[in-house]
Amino acid sequence: MTDLQRYLVEEIALDHADGLISRREALRRLALVGLGVSSASSLLAAFVAEQARAGRAPATPSRPTTKSIPDATTPITFQGPAGRRLMGAWAKATTPRGGVLVVHENRGLTDHIRSVASRLAGSGYSALAIDLLSEEGGTGSFRDEAAAMAALYGVPTARFVADMKAGVTELKRRLPGKKIAAIGFCFGGGMVWTLLAAKEPRLAAAAPFYGPFPEGSSLKGSKAAVLGIYAGLDSRVNASRPAAQAALRAAGLPHQLVTFPGVDHAFFNDTGGRYDRSAADAAYKRVLAWFKRYVG
């Protein structure tokens, strides 16, 4: 099991420990990625026990919010590696200051991620929300989010990197002369770190939200100014923060790593049970200030 696969598996266990999905649903999702009942049961029990030791109360699942931001995205396809067709959602700013590659969570390209692209476009940054399940027919081809996550589990990290680089190329094509940034959430935050570690030199800035830093990675070769967003209660992802800090310093990259206290993993997602509006609004303001400084 790779580090990325382990992260995806642990996301399921954490969702169960936080009360966001039932044990039965967690076992179903773990079975989709190939874990047997015994191994899956042990993993769930360990995460529940860890939450209890930490004195953490289960989160309160929330219903999807009514979007205050209209969907300004358009479905697009564009050229990927080796002639493959990639899919995404494009949101064009009226007068673009620059472009942003938006990388989704472990559920694929959802309405929430489209709303992030729309919001960025409204703030002056044309945005491409890439679908990293394009080769599998796109996120919309799966029956539910669990199936989409299981498909992500089976994709080699190298393909994700190649597809994200193709997304940067598409942004450069659509926005000639403009600087490009990347933003990602949870799994997507880890993917942004991975893209930086792959020495993608065309990114002027990056904003990974509570994404695990890839173990043993170097950021030398990247030119991006990095704003890392963390949640104070997210101990699992926060454990990789010192490695991210060390890599940023070693690479000499401009950076800030900001932790929002009292909030948990995925606090920016307004359709999830861990959403915190105050922290989410403050984080978005920080992102805009960062992009204004380093993108345009």
C-alpha atoms as an extended CHARMM CRD file, in Angstrom:
* protein
*
       296  EXT
         1         1  MET       CA              0.0000000000        0.0000000000        0.0000000000  PROA      1               0.0000000000
         2         2  THR       CA              1.4620000000        3.3680000000       -1.0100000000  PROA      2               0.0000000000
         3         3  ASP       CA              1.4000000000        6.4380000000        1.2320000000  PROA      3               0.0000000000
         4         4  LEU       CA             -1.3790000000        7.8840000000       -0.9220000000  PROA      4               0.0000000000
         5         5  GLN       CA             -3.4360000000        4.7030000000       -0.7080000000  PROA      5               0.0000000000
         6         6  ARG       CA             -2.9500000000        4.5900000000        3.0570000000  PROA      6               0.0000000000
         7         7  TYR       CA             -4.1810000000        8.1630000000        3.2870000000  PROA      7               0.0000000000
         8         8  LEU       CA             -7.3500000000        7.3390000000        1.3270000000  PROA      8               0.0000000000
         9         9  VAL       CA             -8.0370000000        4.2950000000        3.5020000000  PROA      9               0.0000000000
        10        10  GLU       CA             -7.5230000000        6.3060000000        6.6760000000  PROA      10              0.0000000000
        11        11  GLU       CA             -9.9320000000        8.9610000000        5.3940000000  PROA      11              0.0000000000
        12        12  ILE       CA            -12.6680000000        6.3300000000        5.5030000000  PROA      12              0.0000000000
        13        13  ALA       CA            -11.7280000000        5.2530000000        9.0160000000  PROA      13              0.0000000000
        14        14  LEU       CA            -11.6310000000        8.8570000000       10.1890000000  PROA      14              0.0000000000
        15        15  ASP       CA            -15.0370000000        9.6200000000        8.6890000000  PROA      15              0.0000000000
        16        16  HSD       CA            -16.4290000000        6.6780000000       10.6460000000  PROA      16              0.0000000000
        17        17  ALA       CA            -14.6750000000        7.6420000000       13.8910000000  PROA      17              0.0000000000
        18        18  ASP       CA            -16.0650000000       11.1710000000       13.5220000000  PROA      18              0.0000000000
        19        19  GLY       CA            -19.5840000000        9.8330000000       13.0870000000  PROA      19              0.0000000000
        20        20  LEU       CA            -19.9440000000       10.9470000000        9.4810000000  PROA      20              0.0000000000
        21        21  ILE       CA            -20.5400000000        7.4440000000        8.1150000000  PROA      21              0.0000000000
        22        22  SER       CA            -21.7950000000        4.2600000000        9.7630000000  PROA      22              0.0000000000
        23        23  ARG       CA            -19.6340000000        1.2280000000       10.4720000000  PROA      23              0.0000000000
        24        24  ARG       CA            -21.4990000000       -0.6910000000        7.7990000000  PROA      24              0.0000000000
        25        25  GLU       CA            -20.8190000000        2.0190000000        5.2180000000  PROA      25              0.0000000000
        26        26  ALA       CA            -17.1780000000        2.2560000000        6.2680000000  PROA      26              0.0000000000
        27        27  LEU       CA            -16.7580000000       -1.5050000000        5.8350000000  PROA      27              0.0000000000
        28        28  ARG       CA            -18.3930000000       -1.2810000000        2.4080000000  PROA      28              0.0000000000
        29        29  ARG       CA            -16.0200000000        1.4680000000        1.3220000000  PROA      29              0.0000000000
        30        30  LEU       CA            -12.9750000000       -0.3400000000        2.6450000000  PROA      30              0.0000000000
        31        31  ALA       CA            -14.0680000000       -3.4850000000        0.7910000000  PROA      31              0.0000000000
        32        32  LEU       CA            -14.1630000000       -1.4610000000       -2.4360000000  PROA      32              0.0000000000
        33        33  VAL       CA            -10.4400000000       -0.7620000000       -2.0760000000  PROA      33              0.0000000000
        34        34  GLY       CA             -9.6670000000       -4.3870000000       -1.2850000000  PROA      34              0.0000000000
        35        35  LEU       CA             -9.5030000000       -4.5510000000        2.5130000000  PROA      35              0.0000000000
        36        36  GLY       CA            -10.8750000000       -7.7250000000        4.0620000000  PROA      36              0.0000000000
        37        37  VAL       CA            -13.3940000000       -7.6420000000        6.9010000000  PROA      37              0.0000000000
        38        38  SER       CA            -10.8270000000       -8.4760000000        9.5820000000  PROA      38              0.0000000000
        39        39  SER       CA             -8.3160000000       -5.8210000000        8.5390000000  PROA      39              0.0000000000
        40        40  ALA       CA            -11.0430000000       -3.2450000000        7.9850000000  PROA      40              0.0000000000
        41        41  SER       CA            -12.6420000000       -3.9210000000       11.3730000000  PROA      41              0.0000000000
        42        42  SER       CA             -9.2990000000       -3.5750000000       13.1370000000  PROA      42              0.0000000000
        43        43  LEU       CA             -8.6010000000       -0.2820000000       11.3750000000  PROA      43              0.0000000000
        44        44  LEU       CA            -11.9980000000        1.1650000000       12.3010000000  PROA      44              0.0000000000
        45        45  ALA       CA            -11.6620000000        0.0660000000       15.9170000000  PROA      45              0.0000000000
        46        46  ALA       CA             -8.2170000000        1.6780000000       16.1490000000  PROA      46              0.0000000000
        47        47  PHE       CA             -9.4880000000        5.0200000000       14.8410000000  PROA      47              0.0000000000
        48        48  VAL       CA            -12.5320000000        5.0090000000       17.1360000000  PROA      48              0.0000000000
        49        49  ALA       CA            -10.2860000000        4.2520000000       20.1150000000  PROA      49              0.0000000000
        50        50  GLU       CA             -7.8840000000        7.0230000000       19.1260000000  PROA      50              0.0000000000
        51        51  GLN       CA            -10.7160000000        9.5410000000       18.9350000000  PROA      51              0.0000000000
        52        52  ALA       CA            -11.9640000000        8.4290000000       22.3450000000  PROA      52              0.0000000000
        53        53  ARG       CA             -8.4970000000        8.8130000000       23.9000000000  PROA      53              0.0000000000
        54        54  ALA       CA             -8.3110000000       12.3120000000       22.4700000000  PROA      54              0.0000000000
        55        55  GLY       CA            -11.6930000000       13.1430000000       23.9870000000  PROA      55              0.0000000000
        56        56  ARG       CA            -13.1110000000       13.9890000000       20.5870000000  PROA      56              0.0000000000
        57        57  ALA       CA            -16.8840000000       14.0510000000       20.1860000000  PROA      57              0.0000000000
        58        58  PRO       CA            -18.2890000000       12.8220000000       16.8520000000  PROA      58              0.0000000000
        59        59  ALA       CA            -18.9780000000       15.5040000000       14.2810000000  PROA      59              0.0000000000
        60        60  THR       CA            -22.5480000000       16.4350000000       13.4590000000  PROA      60              0.0000000000
        61        61  PRO       CA            -23.3130000000       15.4780000000        9.8570000000  PROA      61              0.0000000000
        62        62  SER       CA            -24.7660000000       18.3930000000        7.9400000000  PROA      62              0.0000000000
        63        63  ARG       CA            -26.9950000000       18.5930000000        4.9360000000  PROA      63              0.0000000000
        64        64  PRO       CA            -25.5800000000       20.1950000000        1.7940000000  PROA      64              0.0000000000
        65        65  THR       CA            -25.8830000000       23.9470000000        1.9820000000  PROA      65              0.0000000000
        66        66  THR       CA            -27.7740000000       26.1070000000       -0.4520000000  PROA      66              0.0000000000
        67        67  LYS       CA            -25.0860000000       27.6330000000       -2.6030000000  PROA      67              0.0000000000
        68        68  SER       CA            -24.8340000000       31.4010000000       -2.4580000000  PROA      68              0.0000000000
        69        69  ILE       CA            -22.3700000000       31.2400000000       -5.3480000000  PROA      69              0.0000000000
        70        70  PRO       CA            -23.9760000000       30.3100000000       -8.6900000000  PROA      70              0.0000000000
        71        71  ASP       CA            -22.1910000000       27.6290000000      -10.6880000000  PROA      71              0.0000000000
        72        72  ALA       CA            -20.1700000000       29.6240000000      -13.1980000000  PROA      72              0.0000000000
        73        73  THR       CA            -18.3050000000       26.6230000000      -14.5650000000  PROA      73              0.0000000000
        74        74  THR       CA            -18.4810000000       25.0400000000      -17.9880000000  PROA      74              0.0000000000
        75        75  PRO       CA            -17.5680000000       21.3840000000      -18.5890000000  PROA      75              0.0000000000
        76        76  ILE       CA            -14.5190000000       21.1450000000      -20.8370000000  PROA      76              0.0000000000
        77        77  THR       CA            -12.1650000000       18.5620000000      -22.2470000000  PROA      77              0.0000000000
        78        78  PHE       CA             -8.5260000000       19.1910000000      -23.0410000000  PROA      78              0.0000000000
        79        79  GLN       CA             -5.4040000000       17.4180000000      -24.1850000000  PROA      79              0.0000000000
        80        80  GLY       CA             -3.7210000000       15.1570000000      -21.6690000000  PROA      80              0.0000000000
        81        81  PRO       CA             -0.5450000000       13.0630000000      -21.7290000000  PROA      81              0.0000000000
        82        82  ALA       CA             -0.0990000000       10.5380000000      -24.5430000000  PROA      82              0.0000000000
        83        83  GLY       CA             -3.1510000000       11.8590000000      -26.3590000000  PROA      83              0.0000000000
        84        84  ARG       CA             -5.5410000000       11.1110000000      -23.5020000000  PROA      84              0.0000000000
        85        85  ARG       CA             -8.6010000000       13.3100000000      -23.1080000000  PROA      85              0.0000000000
        86        86  LEU       CA             -8.8960000000       15.0400000000      -19.7580000000  PROA      86              0.0000000000
        87        87  MET       CA            -12.0370000000       16.5210000000      -18.2770000000  PROA      87              0.0000000000
        88        88  GLY       CA            -12.6340000000       19.4870000000      -16.0340000000  PROA      88              0.0000000000
        89        89  ALA       CA            -14.8130000000       22.4230000000      -15.0610000000  PROA      89              0.0000000000
        90        90  TRP       CA            -13.7470000000       25.8360000000      -16.3800000000  PROA      90              0.0000000000
        91        91  ALA       CA            -14.6740000000       29.1180000000      -14.6840000000  PROA      91              0.0000000000
        92        92  LYS       CA            -13.5680000000       32.2420000000      -16.5410000000  PROA      92              0.0000000000
        93        93  ALA       CA            -12.9910000000       35.5030000000      -14.7230000000  PROA      93              0.0000000000
        94        94  THR       CA            -14.2680000000       38.6380000000      -16.4320000000  PROA      94              0.0000000000
        95        95  THR       CA            -10.8170000000       40.2420000000      -16.3090000000  PROA      95              0.0000000000
        96        96  PRO       CA             -8.4190000000       37.4890000000      -15.2500000000  PROA      96              0.0000000000
        97        97  ARG       CA             -5.6000000000       38.4030000000      -12.8830000000  PROA      97              0.0000000000
        98        98  GLY       CA             -4.1920000000       34.8920000000      -13.3770000000  PROA      98              0.0000000000
        99        99  GLY       CA             -5.2240000000       31.2550000000      -13.4080000000  PROA      99              0.0000000000
       100       100  VAL       CA             -5.7250000000       28.5780000000      -10.7480000000  PROA      100             0.0000000000
       101       101  LEU       CA             -5.6720000000       24.8010000000      -11.0320000000  PROA      101             0.0000000000
       102       102  VAL       CA             -8.2170000000       23.4270000000       -8.5300000000  PROA      102             0.0000000000
       103       103  VAL       CA             -7.5930000000       19.8740000000       -7.3140000000  PROA      103             0.0000000000
       104       104  HSD       CA            -10.4900000000       17.9900000000       -5.7720000000  PROA      104             0.0000000000
       105       105  GLU       CA            -10.9320000000       15.9370000000       -2.6170000000  PROA      105             0.0000000000
       106       106  ASN       CA            -11.1100000000       12.1490000000       -2.5180000000  PROA      106             0.0000000000
       107       107  ARG       CA            -14.6840000000       12.2430000000       -3.8350000000  PROA      107             0.0000000000
       108       108  GLY       CA            -13.6560000000       13.5040000000       -7.2470000000  PROA      108             0.0000000000
       109       109  LEU       CA            -14.9100000000       16.5610000000       -9.0940000000  PROA      109             0.0000000000
       110       110  THR       CA            -18.0160000000       17.4390000000       -7.0770000000  PROA      110             0.0000000000
       111       111  ASP       CA            -20.3950000000       20.3930000000       -7.0340000000  PROA      111             0.0000000000
       112       112  HSD       CA            -18.4570000000       21.7490000000       -4.0460000000  PROA      112             0.0000000000
       113       113  ILE       CA            -15.2200000000       21.8380000000       -6.0240000000  PROA      113             0.0000000000
       114       114  ARG       CA            -17.0300000000       23.4860000000       -8.9320000000  PROA      114             0.0000000000
       115       115  SER       CA            -18.2160000000       26.1310000000       -6.4740000000  PROA      115             0.0000000000
       116       116  VAL       CA            -14.6020000000       26.7670000000       -5.4570000000  PROA      116             0.0000000000
       117       117  ALA       CA            -13.6790000000       27.3450000000       -9.1140000000  PROA      117             0.0000000000
       118       118  SER       CA            -16.6870000000       29.6490000000       -9.5260000000  PROA      118             0.0000000000
       119       119  ARG       CA            -15.7260000000       31.5860000000       -6.4140000000  PROA      119             0.0000000000
       120       120  LEU       CA            -12.1710000000       32.0490000000       -7.6360000000  PROA      120             0.0000000000
       121       121  ALA       CA            -13.4430000000       33.3190000000      -10.9770000000  PROA      121             0.0000000000
       122       122  GLY       CA            -15.6240000000       35.8180000000       -9.1340000000  PROA      122             0.0000000000
       123       123  SER       CA            -12.5070000000       36.9520000000       -7.2820000000  PROA      123             0.0000000000
       124       124  GLY       CA            -10.6200000000       37.5510000000      -10.5260000000  PROA      124             0.0000000000
       125       125  TYR       CA             -8.8280000000       34.2350000000      -11.1250000000  PROA      125             0.0000000000
       126       126  SER       CA             -9.9210000000       32.0090000000      -13.9860000000  PROA      126             0.0000000000
       127       127  ALA       CA             -9.9990000000       28.4790000000      -12.6090000000  PROA      127             0.0000000000
       128       128  LEU       CA             -9.7710000000       24.9690000000      -14.0040000000  PROA      128             0.0000000000
       129       129  ALA       CA            -11.0780000000       22.2720000000      -11.6710000000  PROA      129             0.0000000000
       130       130  ILE       CA             -9.4910000000       19.1260000000      -13.0550000000  PROA      130             0.0000000000
       131       131  ASP       CA            -11.1440000000       15.7050000000      -12.8840000000  PROA      131             0.0000000000
       132       132  LEU       CA             -8.4320000000       13.2160000000      -11.9380000000  PROA      132             0.0000000000
       133       133  LEU       CA            -10.8110000000       10.3900000000      -12.8400000000  PROA      133             0.0000000000
       134       134  SER       CA            -10.9790000000       11.4620000000      -16.4920000000  PROA      134             0.0000000000
       135       135  GLU       CA             -9.4770000000        8.2220000000      -17.7790000000  PROA      135             0.0000000000
       136       136  GLU       CA            -12.1580000000        6.2710000000      -15.8930000000  PROA      136             0.0000000000
       137       137  GLY       CA            -14.9220000000        8.2660000000      -17.5810000000  PROA      137             0.0000000000
       138       138  GLY       CA            -15.0410000000       11.1470000000      -15.1090000000  PROA      138             0.0000000000
       139       139  THR       CA            -16.3930000000       11.4400000000      -11.5880000000  PROA      139             0.0000000000
       140       140  GLY       CA            -19.9440000000       11.5850000000      -12.8660000000  PROA      140             0.0000000000
       141       141  SER       CA            -19.6640000000        8.0770000000      -14.2810000000  PROA      141             0.0000000000
       142       142  PHE       CA            -19.5320000000        6.5090000000      -10.8000000000  PROA      142             0.0000000000
       143       143  ARG       CA            -22.6140000000        5.4800000000       -8.8780000000  PROA      143             0.0000000000
       144       144  ASP       CA            -21.5480000000        7.1910000000       -5.6550000000  PROA      144             0.0000000000
       145       145  GLU       CA            -18.6490000000        8.9330000000       -3.9340000000  PROA      145             0.0000000000
       146       146  ALA       CA            -17.3630000000        5.6800000000       -2.4500000000  PROA      146             0.0000000000
       147       147  ALA       CA            -16.9150000000        4.1870000000       -5.9050000000  PROA      147             0.0000000000
       148       148  ALA       CA            -15.1250000000        7.3240000000       -7.0790000000  PROA      148             0.0000000000
       149       149  MET       CA            -12.7540000000        7.1600000000       -4.1260000000  PROA      149             0.0000000000
       150       150  ALA       CA            -12.0590000000        3.4800000000       -4.7610000000  PROA      150             0.0000000000
       151       151  ALA       CA            -11.1320000000        4.3560000000       -8.3460000000  PROA      151             0.0000000000
       152       152  LEU       CA             -8.7210000000        7.0480000000       -7.1410000000  PROA      152             0.0000000000
       153       153  TYR       CA             -7.1400000000        4.4190000000       -4.8870000000  PROA      153             0.0000000000
       154       154  GLY       CA             -6.1460000000        2.3880000000       -7.9330000000  PROA      154             0.0000000000
       155       155  VAL       CA             -4.5010000000        5.1940000000       -9.9340000000  PROA      155             0.0000000000
       156       156  PRO       CA             -0.6870000000        5.5000000000       -9.8610000000  PROA      156             0.0000000000
       157       157  THR       CA              0.5580000000        8.7880000000       -8.4260000000  PROA      157             0.0000000000
       158       158  ALA       CA              2.6160000000        9.3640000000      -11.5790000000  PROA      158             0.0000000000
       159       159  ARG       CA             -0.5770000000        9.5990000000      -13.6230000000  PROA      159             0.0000000000
       160       160  PHE       CA             -2.0450000000       12.1640000000      -11.2580000000  PROA      160             0.0000000000
       161       161  VAL       CA              1.1090000000       14.2640000000      -11.6370000000  PROA      161             0.0000000000
       162       162  ALA       CA              1.0550000000       14.0120000000      -15.4300000000  PROA      162             0.0000000000
       163       163  ASP       CA             -2.6110000000       15.0050000000      -15.5420000000  PROA      163             0.0000000000
       164       164  MET       CA             -2.1010000000       17.9860000000      -13.2280000000  PROA      164             0.0000000000
       165       165  LYS       CA              0.8060000000       19.1660000000      -15.3610000000  PROA      165             0.0000000000
       166       166  ALA       CA             -1.4900000000       18.9320000000      -18.3740000000  PROA      166             0.0000000000
       167       167  GLY       CA             -3.9670000000       21.0830000000      -16.4350000000  PROA      167             0.0000000000
       168       168  VAL       CA             -1.2740000000       23.7180000000      -15.9370000000  PROA      168             0.0000000000
       169       169  THR       CA             -0.5220000000       23.5650000000      -19.6620000000  PROA      169             0.0000000000
       170       170  GLU       CA             -4.2080000000       24.1240000000      -20.4450000000  PROA      170             0.0000000000
       171       171  LEU       CA             -4.3400000000       27.1160000000      -18.1210000000  PROA      171             0.0000000000
       172       172  LYS       CA             -1.2460000000       28.6000000000      -19.7790000000  PROA      172             0.0000000000
       173       173  ARG       CA             -2.8990000000       28.0840000000      -23.1790000000  PROA      173             0.0000000000
       174       174  ARG       CA             -6.1090000000       29.8050000000      -22.1060000000  PROA      174             0.0000000000
       175       175  LEU       CA             -4.3650000000       32.5920000000      -20.1880000000  PROA      175             0.0000000000
       176       176  PRO       CA             -1.2630000000       33.5740000000      -22.1740000000  PROA      176             0.0000000000
       177       177  GLY       CA              1.0840000000       35.7680000000      -20.2280000000  PROA      177             0.0000000000
       178       178  LYS       CA             -0.6900000000       35.1870000000      -16.9120000000  PROA      178             0.0000000000
       179       179  LYS       CA              0.7740000000       33.4970000000      -13.8390000000  PROA      179             0.0000000000
       180       180  ILE       CA             -0.6830000000       30.2160000000      -12.6040000000  PROA      180             0.0000000000
       181       181  ALA       CA             -1.3770000000       28.9010000000       -9.0990000000  PROA      181             0.0000000000
       182       182  ALA       CA             -2.7360000000       25.6460000000       -7.7050000000  PROA      182             0.0000000000
       183       183  ILE       CA             -5.1130000000       24.9670000000       -4.8250000000  PROA      183             0.0000000000
       184       184  GLY       CA             -6.2830000000       21.6280000000       -3.4680000000  PROA      184             0.0000000000
       185       185  PHE       CA             -8.2220000000       20.1990000000       -0.5500000000  PROA      185             0.0000000000
       186       186  CYS       CA             -7.6010000000       17.0390000000        1.5430000000  PROA      186             0.0000000000
       187       187  PHE       CA             -6.5010000000       14.4820000000       -1.0750000000  PROA      187             0.0000000000
       188       188  GLY       CA             -6.1830000000       17.4390000000       -3.4540000000  PROA      188             0.0000000000
       189       189  GLY       CA             -3.9930000000       19.2640000000       -0.9580000000  PROA      189             0.0000000000
       190       190  GLY       CA             -1.6960000000       16.2610000000       -0.9420000000  PROA      190             0.0000000000
       191       191  MET       CA             -1.7560000000       16.2920000000       -4.7370000000  PROA      191             0.0000000000
       192       192  VAL       CA             -0.6760000000       19.9460000000       -4.7940000000  PROA      192             0.0000000000
       193       193  TRP       CA              2.2740000000       19.0820000000       -2.5440000000  PROA      193             0.0000000000
       194       194  THR       CA              3.0380000000       16.1680000000       -4.8820000000  PROA      194             0.0000000000
       195       195  LEU       CA              2.9200000000       18.4580000000       -7.9260000000  PROA      195             0.0000000000
       196       196  LEU       CA              5.3590000000       20.8270000000       -6.2470000000  PROA      196             0.0000000000
       197       197  ALA       CA              7.6320000000       17.9090000000       -5.3940000000  PROA      197             0.0000000000
       198       198  ALA       CA              7.5050000000       16.8730000000       -9.0660000000  PROA      198             0.0000000000
       199       199  LYS       CA              9.3870000000       20.0990000000       -9.8190000000  PROA      199             0.0000000000
       200       200  GLU       CA              6.6050000000       21.7750000000      -11.7860000000  PROA      200             0.0000000000
       201       201  PRO       CA              8.3170000000       25.1370000000      -12.4650000000  PROA      201             0.0000000000
       202       202  ARG       CA              5.3280000000       26.9570000000      -13.9700000000  PROA      202             0.0000000000
       203       203  LEU       CA              3.4310000000       27.4670000000      -10.7190000000  PROA      203             0.0000000000
       204       204  ALA       CA              3.8610000000       30.9180000000       -9.2390000000  PROA      204             0.0000000000
       205       205  ALA       CA              1.9050000000       30.0490000000       -6.0960000000  PROA      205             0.0000000000
       206       206  ALA       CA              0.2000000000       27.1480000000       -4.3660000000  PROA      206             0.0000000000
       207       207  ALA       CA             -2.3110000000       26.7590000000       -1.5370000000  PROA      207             0.0000000000
       208       208  PRO       CA             -2.6100000000       23.1620000000       -0.2980000000  PROA      208             0.0000000000
       209       209  PHE       CA             -5.3990000000       22.8250000000        2.2720000000  PROA      209             0.0000000000
       210       210  TYR       CA             -4.8170000000       20.1730000000        4.9830000000  PROA      210             0.0000000000
       211       211  GLY       CA             -3.0320000000       17.8570000000        2.5740000000  PROA      211             0.0000000000
       212       212  PRO       CA             -0.4130000000       15.3100000000        3.6500000000  PROA      212             0.0000000000
       213       213  PHE       CA              3.1210000000       16.1330000000        2.5960000000  PROA      213             0.0000000000
       214       214  PRO       CA              4.5930000000       13.2280000000        0.5720000000  PROA      214             0.0000000000
       215       215  GLU       CA              7.1270000000       11.4620000000        2.7560000000  PROA      215             0.0000000000
       216       216  GLY       CA             10.7670000000       12.0690000000        1.8680000000  PROA      216             0.0000000000
       217       217  SER       CA              9.9800000000       14.6300000000       -0.8390000000  PROA      217             0.0000000000
       218       218  SER       CA             12.0840000000       17.5990000000       -1.8640000000  PROA      218             0.0000000000
       219       219  LEU       CA             10.6500000000       20.8390000000       -3.2110000000  PROA      219             0.0000000000
       220       220  LYS       CA             13.8790000000       21.9440000000       -4.8610000000  PROA      220             0.0000000000
       221       221  GLY       CA             13.1270000000       22.8470000000       -8.4670000000  PROA      221             0.0000000000
       222       222  SER       CA              9.7550000000       24.3820000000       -7.6820000000  PROA      222             0.0000000000
       223       223  LYS       CA              9.3830000000       28.1610000000       -7.9390000000  PROA      223             0.0000000000
       224       224  ALA       CA              6.0390000000       28.5050000000       -6.1850000000  PROA      224             0.0000000000
       225       225  ALA       CA              5.2600000000       30.6440000000       -3.1640000000  PROA      225             0.0000000000
       226       226  VAL       CA              3.3720000000       28.2640000000       -0.8720000000  PROA      226             0.0000000000
       227       227  LEU       CA              0.5510000000       29.0170000000        1.5510000000  PROA      227             0.0000000000
       228       228  GLY       CA             -0.1730000000       25.8540000000        3.5320000000  PROA      228             0.0000000000
       229       229  ILE       CA             -3.5000000000       25.7340000000        5.3680000000  PROA      229             0.0000000000
       230       230  TYR       CA             -3.9340000000       23.3940000000        8.3500000000  PROA      230             0.0000000000
       231       231  ALA       CA             -6.6800000000       22.6010000000       10.8600000000  PROA      231             0.0000000000
       232       232  GLY       CA             -5.7680000000       22.5740000000       14.5330000000  PROA      232             0.0000000000
       233       233  LEU       CA             -7.6450000000       19.3420000000       15.2970000000  PROA      233             0.0000000000
       234       234  ASP       CA             -6.3320000000       17.4920000000       12.2430000000  PROA      234             0.0000000000
       235       235  SER       CA             -3.5440000000       15.5970000000       14.0010000000  PROA      235             0.0000000000
       236       236  ARG       CA             -3.1310000000       13.0330000000       11.2200000000  PROA      236             0.0000000000
       237       237  VAL       CA             -2.2490000000       15.5710000000        8.5010000000  PROA      237             0.0000000000
       238       238  ASN       CA             -0.5260000000       17.9140000000       10.9270000000  PROA      238             0.0000000000
       239       239  ALA       CA              2.0280000000       15.1900000000       11.6300000000  PROA      239             0.0000000000
       240       240  SER       CA              3.4960000000       15.8780000000        8.1660000000  PROA      240             0.0000000000
       241       241  ARG       CA              3.6900000000       19.6330000000        8.6800000000  PROA      241             0.0000000000
       242       242  PRO       CA              7.2870000000       19.6540000000       10.0360000000  PROA      242             0.0000000000
       243       243  ALA       CA              8.4580000000       17.7890000000        6.9080000000  PROA      243             0.0000000000
       244       244  ALA       CA              6.6740000000       20.3240000000        4.7060000000  PROA      244             0.0000000000
       245       245  GLN       CA              8.2500000000       23.1890000000        6.6420000000  PROA      245             0.0000000000
       246       246  ALA       CA             11.7270000000       21.6670000000        6.3430000000  PROA      246             0.0000000000
       247       247  ALA       CA             11.3240000000       21.0550000000        2.6050000000  PROA      247             0.0000000000
       248       248  LEU       CA             10.1160000000       24.6090000000        1.9890000000  PROA      248             0.0000000000
       249       249  ARG       CA             13.0540000000       26.0450000000        3.8810000000  PROA      249             0.0000000000
       250       250  ALA       CA             15.5330000000       23.7640000000        2.1290000000  PROA      250             0.0000000000
       251       251  ALA       CA             14.1480000000       24.8320000000       -1.2640000000  PROA      251             0.0000000000
       252       252  GLY       CA             14.2260000000       28.5130000000       -0.3160000000  PROA      252             0.0000000000
       253       253  LEU       CA             10.5950000000       29.0260000000       -1.2980000000  PROA      253             0.0000000000
       254       254  PRO       CA              8.5080000000       31.9190000000        0.0550000000  PROA      254             0.0000000000
       255       255  HSD       CA              5.9630000000       30.3190000000        2.3490000000  PROA      255             0.0000000000
       256       256  GLN       CA              3.5130000000       30.5630000000        5.2200000000  PROA      256             0.0000000000
       257       257  LEU       CA              2.0270000000       27.5970000000        7.0570000000  PROA      257             0.0000000000
       258       258  VAL       CA             -1.1330000000       28.6940000000        8.8290000000  PROA      258             0.0000000000
       259       259  THR       CA             -3.0620000000       26.6030000000       11.3600000000  PROA      259             0.0000000000
       260       260  PHE       CA             -6.6560000000       27.4930000000       12.2350000000  PROA      260             0.0000000000
       261       261  PRO       CA             -7.2300000000       26.4260000000       15.8600000000  PROA      261             0.0000000000
       262       262  GLY       CA            -10.3000000000       24.5400000000       17.0160000000  PROA      262             0.0000000000
       263       263  VAL       CA            -11.3410000000       23.3220000000       13.5670000000  PROA      263             0.0000000000
       264       264  ASP       CA            -10.9350000000       19.9720000000       11.8850000000  PROA      264             0.0000000000
       265       265  HSD       CA             -9.9190000000       18.4100000000        8.5990000000  PROA      265             0.0000000000
       266       266  ALA       CA            -12.0980000000       19.5760000000        5.6750000000  PROA      266             0.0000000000
       267       267  PHE       CA            -13.3280000000       22.6780000000        7.5050000000  PROA      267             0.0000000000
       268       268  PHE       CA            -13.5110000000       24.5450000000        4.1730000000  PROA      268             0.0000000000
       269       269  ASN       CA            -16.0780000000       22.1990000000        2.6220000000  PROA      269             0.0000000000
       270       270  ASP       CA            -19.5010000000       23.7320000000        3.2290000000  PROA      270             0.0000000000
       271       271  THR       CA            -21.2750000000       20.5000000000        2.2810000000  PROA      271             0.0000000000
       272       272  GLY       CA            -19.5640000000       18.4340000000        5.0010000000  PROA      272             0.0000000000
       273       273  GLY       CA            -19.9980000000       17.7960000000        8.6910000000  PROA      273             0.0000000000
       274       274  ARG       CA            -16.7240000000       19.4940000000        9.6680000000  PROA      274             0.0000000000
       275       275  TYR       CA            -17.4360000000       22.8220000000        7.9460000000  PROA      275             0.0000000000
       276       276  ASP       CA            -16.5590000000       25.9460000000        9.9140000000  PROA      276             0.0000000000
       277       277  ARG       CA            -17.7470000000       29.1160000000        8.2290000000  PROA      277             0.0000000000
       278       278  SER       CA            -15.5850000000       31.5440000000       10.1720000000  PROA      278             0.0000000000
       279       279  ALA       CA            -12.3640000000       29.6290000000        9.5380000000  PROA      279             0.0000000000
       280       280  ALA       CA            -13.3110000000       28.9610000000        5.9120000000  PROA      280             0.0000000000
       281       281  ASP       CA            -13.9310000000       32.6550000000        5.2270000000  PROA      281             0.0000000000
       282       282  ALA       CA            -10.6820000000       33.6360000000        6.9230000000  PROA      282             0.0000000000
       283       283  ALA       CA             -8.7440000000       31.0040000000        4.9740000000  PROA      283             0.0000000000
       284       284  TYR       CA            -10.1970000000       32.1960000000        1.6690000000  PROA      284             0.0000000000
       285       285  LYS       CA             -9.1810000000       35.7900000000        2.4450000000  PROA      285             0.0000000000
       286       286  ARG       CA             -5.6460000000       34.5750000000        3.1130000000  PROA      286             0.0000000000
       287       287  VAL       CA             -5.6020000000       32.6930000000       -0.1890000000  PROA      287             0.0000000000
       288       288  LEU       CA             -6.7380000000       35.7690000000       -2.1200000000  PROA      288             0.0000000000
       289       289  ALA       CA             -4.1120000000       37.9440000000       -0.4460000000  PROA      289             0.0000000000
       290       290  TRP       CA             -1.4500000000       35.3300000000       -1.2610000000  PROA      290             0.0000000000
       291       291  PHE       CA             -2.5160000000       35.0520000000       -4.8910000000  PROA      291             0.0000000000
       292       292  LYS       CA             -2.6750000000       38.8420000000       -5.2230000000  PROA      292             0.0000000000
       293       293  ARG       CA              0.9200000000       39.0230000000       -4.0020000000  PROA      293             0.0000000000
       294       294  TYR       CA              2.3820000000       36.2000000000       -6.0840000000  PROA      294             0.0000000000
       295       295  VAL       CA              0.0260000000       35.7070000000       -9.0600000000  PROA      295             0.0000000000
       296       296  GLY       CA             -1.3860000000       39.1160000000       -9.8400000000  PROA      296             0.0000000000
